[in-house]
Amino acid sequence: MSLPNPDVMANTIHSEVQAERNRQDDKWGEQNHDDFVWGAILGEEVGEALQQALWQHFEKGAGDVRGELVQVAAVAIAWIECIDRRNGGH
């Protein structure tokens, strides 16, 4: 069995995270929170990922950890984008 090409995997993951960012922007518009609020939002998403991991562990496959982690990554990127807007770019 051959392993997946790491570049293809990375491109797929990045595409999924970007699609999630687009979905978030479509739903909420541009978000410009302070860091405390962003931390709470990210913490909530991490909590959902951990909840899915628990379900997966105890329910033997019922959880969607990967999908929640895509949301975690997208929120982290949104937070970085907000910081960059706040600071006039990187």
C-alpha positions as CSV (number, residue, x, y, z in Angstrom):
1,M,0.0,0.0,0.0
2,S,1.4,3.4,-1.0
3,L,1.2,6.4,1.3
4,P,-0.6,9.5,0.1
5,N,1.5,12.2,-1.4
6,P,2.2,14.8,1.3
7,D,1.8,17.7,-1.1
8,V,-1.5,16.4,-2.3
9,M,-2.7,15.9,1.3
10,A,-1.5,19.4,2.3
11,N,-3.3,21.0,-0.7
12,T,-6.5,19.1,0.1
13,I,-6.4,20.2,3.7
14,H,-5.6,23.8,2.8
15,S,-8.5,23.8,0.3
16,E,-10.9,22.5,3.0
17,V,-9.7,25.1,5.5
18,Q,-10.1,27.9,2.9
19,A,-13.6,26.6,2.1
20,E,-14.5,26.7,5.8
21,R,-13.1,30.3,6.0
22,N,-15.3,31.3,3.1
23,R,-18.3,29.6,4.8
24,Q,-17.6,31.5,8.0
25,D,-17.3,34.8,6.1
26,D,-20.5,34.2,4.2
27,K,-22.3,33.4,7.5
28,W,-20.8,36.1,9.8
29,G,-19.1,38.6,7.6
30,E,-15.8,40.1,8.5
31,Q,-15.1,39.5,12.2
32,N,-13.0,42.0,14.1
33,H,-13.0,40.8,17.7
34,D,-10.5,41.5,20.5
35,D,-8.1,38.7,21.4
36,F,-10.1,37.6,24.4
37,V,-13.2,37.1,22.3
38,W,-11.2,35.3,19.6
39,G,-9.7,33.0,22.3
40,A,-13.2,32.2,23.5
41,I,-14.3,31.4,20.0
42,L,-11.3,29.2,19.3
43,G,-11.7,27.5,22.7
44,E,-15.3,26.6,21.8
45,E,-14.1,25.1,18.5
46,V,-11.4,23.1,20.3
47,G,-13.9,21.9,22.8
48,E,-16.1,20.7,20.0
49,A,-13.2,18.8,18.5
50,L,-12.4,17.2,21.9
51,Q,-16.1,16.3,22.3
52,Q,-16.0,14.5,18.9
53,A,-12.8,12.7,20.0
54,L,-14.6,11.5,23.1
55,W,-17.6,10.3,21.1
56,Q,-15.2,8.6,18.7
57,H,-13.4,6.9,21.5
58,F,-16.4,5.7,23.4
59,E,-18.9,5.3,20.6
60,K,-16.3,3.7,18.3
61,G,-16.3,6.0,15.3
62,A,-19.3,8.2,15.9
63,G,-17.3,11.5,16.1
64,D,-16.0,13.8,13.3
65,V,-12.8,15.0,14.8
66,R,-11.3,15.9,11.5
67,G,-14.2,18.1,10.5
68,E,-14.0,20.0,13.8
69,L,-10.3,20.4,13.4
70,V,-10.8,22.0,10.0
71,Q,-13.1,24.5,11.8
72,V,-10.4,25.0,14.5
73,A,-7.8,25.8,11.8
74,A,-10.2,28.2,10.0
75,V,-11.0,30.1,13.2
76,A,-7.3,30.4,14.0
77,I,-6.7,31.8,10.5
78,A,-9.6,34.2,10.9
79,W,-8.0,35.4,14.2
80,I,-4.7,35.9,12.4
81,E,-6.4,37.9,9.7
82,C,-8.1,40.1,12.3
83,I,-4.7,40.8,14.0
84,D,-3.2,41.7,10.6
85,R,-6.1,44.1,9.9
86,R,-5.7,45.6,13.3
87,N,-2.0,46.1,12.8
88,G,-2.1,47.3,9.2
89,G,-0.8,44.0,7.8
90,H,1.8,41.5,8.9
